[in-house]
Amino acid sequence: MIRWSKLASSQFKAIHDYIAADSLSAARKQGSLILQAIDRLDAFSLSGRIGTSADKRELVIPNTPYIVYYRLQDDVIFLRSIRHAAREKPTRFRK
């Protein structure tokens, strides 16, 4: 099961809206790539690299400049954040 945080959800929308200002088709393509990678986490929850601890992981989205930060707890995947790789990682994700 995948659960989206309010932050991850709003970041996904912001990514889409930012790209759509230039090209709606590009925004749809990037959004689709991100969602497909997130959906694959249901079957391959350990596919992201280890983050700051064993339960925190970072999924680099292929063919995009985005990283999904997520946490595993039991059988639930909690999406914490979606960020452009060029942006500095927030302090709370560095600990």
WOURVEN-V802183 format. One line per field, one symbol per residue. ss: DSSP state (H for helix, E for strand, - for the rest). psi: psi as a letter, one per 30 degrees, with the letter a starting at -180 (. if undefined). burial: b if it has 16 or more other ideal C-beta (glycine too) atoms within 10 Angstrom, else e. Layout:
ss=???
psi=???
burial=???
This chain:
ss=-EEE-HHHHHHHHHHHHHHH---HHHHHHHHHHHHHHHHH--------EE-----EEEEE-----EEEEEEEE--EEEEEEEEE------HHHH-
psi=kkkkleeeeeeeeeeeeeeffejeeeeeeeeeeeeeeeeffefifgfllkbflffkljjkjkglglkkklkkjbgkjjkelklkffkkkkefff.
burial=eeebbeebeebbeebbeebeeeeeeebeebbeebeebbeebeeebeebeebeeeebbbbebeebebbbbbbbeeeebbbbbbbeeeeeeeeebee
